[in-house]
Amino acid sequence: MPVPRYDAAPVDRPSGLIPPPVDLSGVTELRLHGVGGTTAEDLLGDLAPQQVSGDRIAGFYRTADLPARHVEAYSWGGLTSRSGSRVLWLLLLPFAMANLAGWMCTPKTHGSGWRFRLHRTFVRWASLGLTVNVVLIMAMGTMELLAYQCGGRDDCAGDNWLLSWLRSPLLAEYAGRRVLIGALVPVLFVAFLAVLTVRSINRYEEVDPPYQVGHKPPRAATSAAQPRLTLADRTFWDGRRSAFDLGCAHVAAALAFIALTLGFAGHGMFYDADLPPMETRWALYATIVLGGAAVLGALVVTALDECRRWAAGLLIALAVGALLAAAVFLLAQPEMGRNWGYLPNMRYTSNAAFGAIFGALGLTLVSTLLGGWKRGIFFIFGPFVVLAVSIALLNAVMLGAMLRITDLFGEVNSLSLVPVFPAAPGELYVYPIITTLHQYLTLVPLALIVLFGIFELIAYWRAGASRKAREQAEKFYAVDRYPQPDGEPDWYDNASGQRRWIAGVVRARKLAQIPRHIDRLLTAMAVTGVVLLIAIQIRYWVFHQLPWGTQWTVTAGSYLTAALPILVVLLLRRGWTNLASRRRIGVIWDVCTFWPRAFHPLAPPSYAERAVPEVQRRLWRLHSNGGKTVVAAHSQGSVIAAAALLQRDNLPADGRFALVTFGSPLRTLYGWAFPAYFTDTVLRSLESRVHAWRNFYYDTDFIGGAALATEPAQDVDVLLPDPETCWYIYGQPLPLARRHTGYWDDPAVWRQVDELSAALSAGPKVPVQPGPPMTASEVGL
């Protein structure tokens, strides 16, 4: 078959390699792909489509025209998965989950001002605790284990060329200076996160929502996390200011925590040796005052959702001032002969930090319970569950990485709370509770995953063995509904073959329901973790005993913990070098990073903050040139299309649009996990925004489904048979299920696209009129 290239059909084309002009009038079919970063070439079936707008990261491409309409595709996969470097966003998965948790409130919470503000405040405080959690573990590894313990001994740092410089005369007997150098690692990490956030804001949140020429509205001063604010609000995807303000609060809190940790550690070292001289005590007091003010200010800014421009800079200045004061305090310390054991006051610092983190997590449970629950949405503890899982995941991976890195420089001793003097050669002390907790962070979730898998496998097998389920499937393929084609035999030449095929169809439908049971697994993990955490704390603080466990569970937990960082590295390496793997990783981000960064600003950026305005701008530009548009969106693309069409103020009032969605998770996933934003009322308002809306789905689709309630939505939702037919040709493959990706070659879907295109074409013409301002790529700059 011919390969289209720049509309290489029997039409007039410019000479040379000049691309043909783009006709924006008439009807345009605009295709939006789903998860996984589908390329424009695959989306259009064209090896060399013409880019007509956007850039290489996310752009609009056009192929040869179909009869009576143009065909375009919006390829937005570069925002999430097409670049190899974007696979590194996987490292920020706990932050992404924390941001996701904030959007999982119930309609009751979202509709009440005080309930939602309480929910927003508690989730943001827990997210702030997650940032501090990262810094704390890095400080335990670099400041305590490497700089203080290993750097203070010749048999550890002196035997390793990477750390031998810590035994230089300027550092060997000055523990404060070594600890200060160890603090550079978490400080640089926080600085890296700050730079990354600012760069991503400029690439994603900086995109302007569309507006009429000469009537540019002001940018949003607050985040989209407001009570009763829906997807239809024109500023919902305008999160530039809020992401910057919250990002400053997180950076300030992290830097202030490092400063306070340095100050308390220095005070402990001074206390063990001699009281600090009067001329340096001011530095300690300044560290406490400035660092405490920065942390309190961060808590206030995250709770208020809006701060003055000077407030964000003031928080950073306070945190930097606290760091400088802590540095002066440690640099002034005298020589110390003690170079073994735990870093003074580090135990109390970590206990206080984890207490605050779990306290904030408990507050989210309170706000979640106040929101109520109803059947058909994510389990009752939605935000709390996702936050708890993100904290557990973060600590499991980072603690494992900390221990494995420490193993490279010395032998870890996690059996003694009181260090033995003199210590064994190369021996580094880790708090015993850290290693004993590994079995709970790894074995318990693994056991729950195995039990969940066994339960679902049994349900999967029983579905195919159920006579009632097979009879229902046979009724679905009734003879009067799907009659036998002329000249074709019956279903199969034997009854057993027919039963196996029907059982396969039933099991495919059952398999499609399993992803919607993931809330049971996550809830079981969170509830089990909370119960174990309470029991462990009582046992540790009241009875002064370590958590329960045997030698084999501790050993197995330590091996699993050691394997987690290695698995993360291997996954990142494979994703970096293999496009198919990057697309699979991109599936995670396509769901986790859809929402604005209104709860955790250091999470991966929201691609929708750029994708939604770009789709709206393209629709408006086509309309301004006398065009009409049929949007054909698959999977996650249907969510982008819905978000774009819901904002009436960002589209021309007299625009002529039609919408075809297939494999859409609007209700099955987003209405289930984010019930406050994808309600039936909100989705039904799409009908008033477009000329017509058709949503196709299969019973075997594990992601897509009906968009609206079943009975009243027969004019929108269309259930297609999957497999397409129950008949077969002798000697040919049996009819197979299309599941989630088969819509693209299903004739029923594209017949509807043809009909809607014809209906729009037969309607009144759209006059050419001014539209939104053009982007640089559209004017050729």
N, C-alpha and C positions, 0 to 999 in steps of 0.2 A: 504494500500500500504506500502511497506517497507520504513523505515526511514533511509536514508544514514547516516553513521557515519564513518568519516575517510576513505572514499572509501570502505565502507563495502559491496562490491560486491564480486562475486566469483573470487577474484584475490588473489595473494600471499600477505600476511601481516605478519609483524614481530609479534613475540609472546608477550604476556603481553599487556601493555598499550602504547607501543612504536608506535608513528604514522608512517604510511607508508612513504617510500621515495617519493619525489616529482619529477615526470618526467617532465622536462621542454622542451623536444623535441616535434616535431609534431605540431599540430594546437591547440591553446588554445583560448577558447572563454572567453573574459574578460568583465564582466558586470559592469557598473557604474550606480548607482541609481541617482535619482533626489533629489528634495528638501524634507525636513522633516526628515532626519536622518534614512532612511531605514536600518535595520540591515542586516547583512550578512545572517542570518537564513531566513529572508523573501525573500531576493534577490535570494537565491539559492534554496529555498524550502527544506532546510535541517536543522533539529533541532540541529545538532552538526557538523558544517563544520570545516575543518582543517585549522588553520591559518598557512600560508606559508611564510608570510613576513609582515613587519610593526609591529604595536603595537596595544593595545586595543583602542586607540583613532582613528587611521586610519590604516587599514591593509588589506592585501589580503588574501582571504579565498578560499579554494578549496572543491568541493563536488565530488560525484561519477562521473566518466567520462561518457560522452555520446558517441554514436558510432562515432569513427574516430576523437574525439577531447576531450581535457580536458575542464573543466568548472571552472572558477574562478570568484570572485567578489571583487571589491575594495569598501570597506565600509568606507566612509569618513565622515559619519554623526557625529562622535564623535568630529570633529573639530568645529561643530557649535551648536549641539543641544542635544547630548546624555547625557552629564553630567548636573546634576542639577545646579551646580554653574555657568554654562555658560549662564543661563537665566539672570544673572545680567548684561550681556552685553547690555541688553535692555535699561539700564540707559544711555548709550552712543549713543542712536539713533540719536540725533542731530549731533554729531560728525561724525557718519557714513554717514549721509545724506550730510554733508559738503564735505566729501571725495568723495562721489559719484558724486557730482556736478562737480568736476574738470574733470572727465572723460567724461562728456557729451558735449564736444565741437564738433563743426561741422567739416567735412573734410576740408573745406576752412581754418579754424583756425589751424587745425593740420598740414596742409601742408605748412603753412607760418611760418617762423622762428619768426619774430617779433610779429605776431598776437598771436602765441601760448605762447610765453614768457610773453606777456602782460596778456593773459588769466590766465596763471599759477600764475603769481604774484598777480593778483587781487583776485583770488579765495583763495590763501593761506593767503592773508591778511584778507579776510573775515573770513576764518577759525580761524586765530589767534584771531580775534575779538570775535568769538564764545567762545573760551577758556576764554578770559578776561570777557565775559558776565557772565559765570558761577561764576567766582571768585567775580565779583562785587555784584551779588545777595546774595551770601553767606556772603560777608562782610557787606552788608546792614542788614542782619538778625542777625549775631552774634556780629559784632563790634558795630553797632549803636543801634539796638532795644534791644538786650539782655544785652550786656556788658555796654554800655554807659547809655541808658535810664533806663532799668529795674534794672541794677546793682547799679545805683546811688540812689535808693530809697528804704526805709524800707518797704513801702506798696506794693512793687512789689517783689524784690528779697528776702527781709526779710521774706515774707510770704510763700516762696516756698523753700523746702529743697534742690532742685536741684541747686538753685542759691544763697542760703543763705550765702555761703562762700564768695561771692563778697562783703558782708557787713562787712568783717573782718577789723580790724584796719589798716592793711597794704594796703587795697584796697578801702575802703568805700569812702574816700575823695580824692582818687587819680584816677581821670578819665583816665589819660593816661595809667596807669598800667592795668586798666580793659579793655580798648580798645585793648591793646597789647595782653592780654589773649584771647579776642574775635577773634583776628587775627590768633590764633593758628588753628582754625577750617579750614579756607580756605588754610592755609599753609600745614596742614596735608593732606587735600584733594589733593592738587597739588602733594605732595610727594607720595601719594598713586597712583595717575595716572602715575607718573614717574616710580615707581616700577612695576606697572602693564604693562606698555609699554615695559620696559626692559625684563620682564619675557616672554611676548608674542613674542618679537623679538627672544629670544633664542629658542622658541618653533616653530615658523613659519618661519620668515625670515632667520633664521640661516641655513635652509636646503640648501645644495649645489645643483646647477643644475648639471645634469649628465655630465660626461666627459670621454674621453678615458683614459685608465690606463696609467699613466706616463705623461699625458699632461693636468695637471690641470690648467685651465685658472685663471686669477686674478678675484676677486670678483668685482662687479660693484661699482663704486665710486659715481655714481649719481642715481637718481630715474628713473623710467620708464616714467615719465612725461617729455618727450623730443619731440621736433617737428619731425614729420615724423618717429618716432620710433613705430614700429608695434608689434603685438603679435608674429611675427616670429623671433624677435630679441632674441638671446640666454640669454640675461641678463634681460629680461622684468620682470621676477618673482624673481629677486635677489634684494630685497629692504632692506637688513639689514642695510647698511651704511646710506642710505638716511632717513630711518625711525628713526634711532638714532639721526642724526643731526637735523632733523626737530623737534623731540621730545625735544631735549635740548633747541631749540629756543622757543618752546611753554612753557616749564617749566620756563625758564628764564623770559619770558615776564610776565607770571602769577605772579611769585614771585616778580618781579620788580614793577608790578602794586599794589600789596599788600603793598610793602614798600612805594611807592609814596602816596598811600591812607593814610597810617599811618602818614607819614610826613606832609601832608596837614592838616589832622585832628589835629595833635599835634600843628601845627602852629596856627590853628584857636583857639584851647583852650588856648594857650599861649597869643594870641592876645587879647582874651576876658578878661583874667586875668591880665597879664603883659607881656611885651616883654621878650622873652627867654634870659637868661644870655649869655654873650659872650662865656663862656667856653662850652656851649652846642649848640651854633649856627652852629659850624662846623659839628655837626652830621646831622643837617637839610640840610646843603649845600651838604654834602657827600651823603645823601639819594637822593637828586634831581639829582646830577651828575651821581652817579652810576646807579640809577634806570633808568634815561633817556638813559644812554649809553646802558644798557641791552635791553631796548625796541627798540631802534634804531638798535642795532646789530641784534635782532631777525627779524626785518623787512628786513634787508639786507640779512641775511642768507636764509630766505624763498624766497627771490626774485632771488638769485643767483643759488640755487639748489645744490651748491657744496661749502663746506667749509673745511678748514684745520682741522686736528684733534684737534689742540689746540684751535680753535675758539669756538667749542661747550663748552669745559670746561671753557673758558674765560667768555662766556655768563652766565653760572651758577655761576661763582665766582663773577661777577659783581652784579647779582641779590641777592646772599646771603650777599654780602657786604652791599648792600642797605638796606636789612632787618635788619642787625645788627646795622647799623647807625640809622635807624628809631627806633629800640628798645632802644638804648642809649638815643636818643632824648626824647622819651616818659617817660623813667624811671627817667629822670632828672626833670620832671615837678613838680611844687609845689602843695600843697593842693589846692583844688578848692571847693568852696561852692556851685557852680551851678551844679545841678544834674538832670536837666530836659530839655526837648526840643530835637531838632535834633542835631546830631553829627556835630560840626562845619566843614564846607567845604565839607561835604559829598554830598550835593546837587550839588555843582559845579563839584566834581569828577565824579559823576554818569552822569551828563549832558555831560561832555567831553568824557567819555567812550562810551556812547551810540551814541554821534555824530560821533566818529571815527568808530564805528561798522557799522552804517548805511551809512557812507561815503564810506567804503570799499565795502559794498553791492552795492552801486550805481556804483562804478567803474566796478564791474563784469557785470552790465547791459551794460556798454559801450563796454567792450571786447566781450560780447555775440552778440551785434548788429553788430560788425565788422565782425563776422564770417559768416553772412548770414544765409539763411535757405532755405530748399527745402521741398516739400510735401513728406510725408511718414516718417518723423522723429519726435522726440519729439518737442513740440511746440517751437516757435521761441526763447522764453526766458529760455530755459532749465536750464542752470547752475544758472542763477539768481533766477528762480522760486524755485528750490530745496533749495538753500541757504536761501531765504526769508522764506520758510515754516519751515526750521530747526530752524531759529532764533525765529519765532513766537511760535513754539512748545516748545522750551527751556524756553522762558520767561513765557509762560502760566503755565507750570508745576511748575517751580521753584518759581515764585512769589506766586502761590497758596500755595505751600508747606511752603514758608516763613511766609505767613500770618497765616496759620493754626498752625504752631509751635508757633508763637508769641501769638496766642489766648490761648495757654496752660499756659502762664505766666502772662498775663495781658489782658486788654481790649483795642482793637485796635481802635484808633481815626484817621480816614482818612478824616475828614471834615475841618480841619483847617491847613492852611499853616503856620500860626504864632501860636506857642504853647501858651496856656493860663497858666498864673502863678497865684496862684499855681495850678498844675495839679490835676485832680480828682484821687482818689485812684486807683492805678493799671492801670492807663491810659497810653498807649504807642502811640506815634505819628508816623504815616506812611504818606508819601507824598500823597496828594489827587489824583494826576494824576495816581498813581499806581493802586488804586482801581477803578477809573473811566475807566481806560484802559481795565479792565477785560472784560467788555461787548464786546469790540471789539476783544479781543483775543479768546473769546469763542462763543459768539452769532453769530458773522458774519461768521466764518468758519462753524458753525453748520447749519446756514441758507443756505449756499452755498451747503453743503453736502446734505441737504434735497431736494433742488431744483435739484441737479444733480441726486439724486435717483428717483425723480418724473419723470424727463425727460427720464431717461433710462427705467423706468417701462412702460411709455407710448410707447416708441419705441419697447420694448419687446412685449407688447400686440398687437401693430399694425402689427408687423412682422408675428405673427400667423394668424391674420385676413386678411392679404393681399392675394388675389387670385393669383396674379402674382408670389409671393414668393412660394406659395404652388405648383403651376404648375411647377416652376423650380425644386423644390425638387422632384416632381413626375417624371420629365424627367431624373433626376439623377439616379433614380431607374428604368430605362427603362427596358422593358421586354427582349430585346435582350442583354442587358448588365448583368442583374441579372435575368436569367430565373427562372420560377417557378419550384421548386423541384418536382420530381415525387411523386404522391400520396398526394400532399398538396393542400388545398383549395386556393381560391383567397386571396387577402390581408385581407379582413374582410367580414363578412356576411352582412354588411350594409354600406351604403355610409357615414353616419355620423361618424361611427367609423374610417373609413379610413381618413376622413378629420381631425379628432382630432389627429390621429397619425401623419399625415403630418404636422399639425400645431405645434405639439410638436417638430418635427425635425427642423422646421424652427426657432422656438423660441430657441432651443438649440444652433443653429448656431449664432443667434443674441446675445445670452448670452455670447458666446465665444468672441465677439468683444468688450464687455463692458470694460474689463481691459485695452484695448488699448486707451480708452477715458479718462483715469485718468489724462492725461496731461491737458485736458480742465479744470478739477476741480482744479488742483494745480495752473494752470496759473490764473484762476479766483481769487483764494485766494491771490496769490501774487500781482496781479495788484490792486485788491480791497484794500489790506493792504497798498500798497504804496500810493494810492490816499488818503486813510483815514489818514495815517501818516503825509502826507504833510499838509492836512487840519487841523489836530489837532495841529501840530507845529505852524502853522500860527495863529490859534486861541489862543494858549497858550502864545506864545512869543510876538505877535503883539497886540492882543486885551486883553491879560491877563485874559483869561477865561478858565475854565476847558472844556474838551471835551463834546460834546453833549450827552445827555442821560436823561432818566427819572428814577424815583425811582425804578420802576419795572425792567427796564433793568439792572440797577446797581446791584439790589438785585439778579436777575437771573444770571447775570455774576459772581457775587461773589460766589453763590452756585455752579455753574459749575466749577469755578476755584478751589473751595474747593474739588470738587469731583475728579478732575484730579489726584492729588497725591494719593488719596485713590484707584482709579482705577488702577494706576500703581502698588501700593503695592499689591493689590489683584491679579493682573495679574502675578506679580513676584512670589507671594506665590503659586498660582495654578501651574505655570510653574515649580516651584521648587519641588513640591510634586507629579506631574503627568507627566509621560513620554509622553503621547499623547499631552498634552498642550505644553511641551517643544519642541516637533516636530513642532507644529504649529507656535510657536515663532521662531523656527529655519528656517522656510520658509522665514521670513523677512531677517535674516542674510545671508541666502544662496544667496540672490541677492545683498544685501547692502554691504556685506563684500567680494565680489569676487575680487575686484580690490585692488592693492597694496596701502599702506597708503602713497601716494605721495603728498597728499594735506592736510590731517589732521592726524598727526602721533598718536594722542591720541584716534583715533577711534578704534573700535574692529579690531583685526588682520585679515588679508586676508588669508583665508584658502587655496586659490589657490597658495599662495607662497610655501606651503608645498605639496598640492595635485598634482599640475602639475608636479613638479620634481619627485615625487614618482611614478606617472604613467609612466613617461618617463624612469625612472630607471628600472621599472618592464618590460616594453617593450624591453628595451635593454638587460636585463638579459635573458629573454626568447629567444631573437634572438641569443645571444652569446652561448646558449646551443642548437642551431639548431632548434629553434622554430619559428612558425609563429602565428600571433595573429589576431583574429576578435574581434574588440572592439564593444560591443553592449551597447549603452549609452542612457539613458532616461532623458529627461528634463534637469536639471542643469548639470547632468553628461555628456551630450553631449557638453556643453560649456567647461567643463574640458578636455574632450577628444579632442576637436578641438584645444584648447590652447596647449595641449601637442603635437599633431601631426603637428601643424604649425611650430614648432621650428625645422627646419631641422638639425641645428648644434648640437642639444641635443639628436638626435636619430641616429642610424646606417644608413649610406648612402644606404646600400643594404638591409635594413629591408623590410620584407614582411608583410604588415598590410592591413586589410580591416576595414571599418567603417560602422556601422549601427546605425543610430540615429532615435529616435522616440519621439514625443512630445517635439521637440527641439525648444527652444526660440532663436536660433542663429540669426534669422532675425526679428521675430515678436516682440521680447523684446529687445535684445541686439543691433540689427541693427537699431531699432527704437529709443532707448534711448542713445546709444553710437555709433553714425553713423561714427565716425572717425576711429574706431577700428574694427568694424564688417561690413566692406564694402563688396559689392558683389565680388570685385576683391580679397579681402583677403580670403573670403570663397571659391571662386572657386579654389584658390591655394591648397586647401585641396585635390582636385582631383589628383593633381600631386604628393601628398605626400603618397597616399595609392593606393593599387591595385584596389579597387572599393569602392564607397560610395553610400549608399542608405539612404534616409531620408523619414520616413513615418510620415504622419500627418492626422488628422481628421479636418473636418470643424467645429466640435463641441468642439475642444480643445481650452480652454481659455488661454493657455500658448504657446503651440507649434504651428508650422505651417511650410510652405515651407521655405527652407533654402536659395534658390537662386531665381533669377527671373523666372517667370513661364514658359515662352516659351522655352528658351534655356536649362532649367534644367530638362527636362523630363527624362533624364537618371539618375538623382539624386533624385529628389523629387517624391514621390509616394503618391497620395491622396487615402486614404482608406475610404470605406463607413462607416458611423456611424449614426445610428445603422448598424450592419453588413449586415442585410438583411431586406427586406420589407415583407417577408413571415413569417407565424407563424403556429404553430400547435394548432388546436382547443383545448381550455381548458388550454393551457399553457400561461405563462406570455408573454406579448407583447415584441417585440424586443426593448431593451433600449439602450440609447446612452452610449458609453464607456467614452466619454469626454477625460480627460487627463491621466487617470490611467489605461485605458483598453488595452494598447498595450502589456502588459506582457502576456495576455492570448489570443492575437489575432493570429490565425494560420498564417495569411499572413506575419507577421513580422518574425516569427521564421522559416518559409520556406525559406525566403531570407537568414537568418543566416546560415541555413543548406547548402544552395547552395554556399554561399561565403566560408564556411569552406571546402566544397568539392573542390572548385576551387583552394584554397590555397594549400590543401593537394596534389592535382594533379600536382602542379607546381614544379619547380626545388627545390632540397633540399638546406637548409641553412647550410653552414659549421659551426662547432663549432669554436669560436674565442674569444679573450679577450673582455671583456665588461667594463662597469663602475665599480668603486669600490663598494663592497658589504657593506650593512649596518650592524650594530651590530646584529640585529635580524636574518639576513640571515646567518651569520657565527656562530650563537649560543652563542654569548657573553652575 
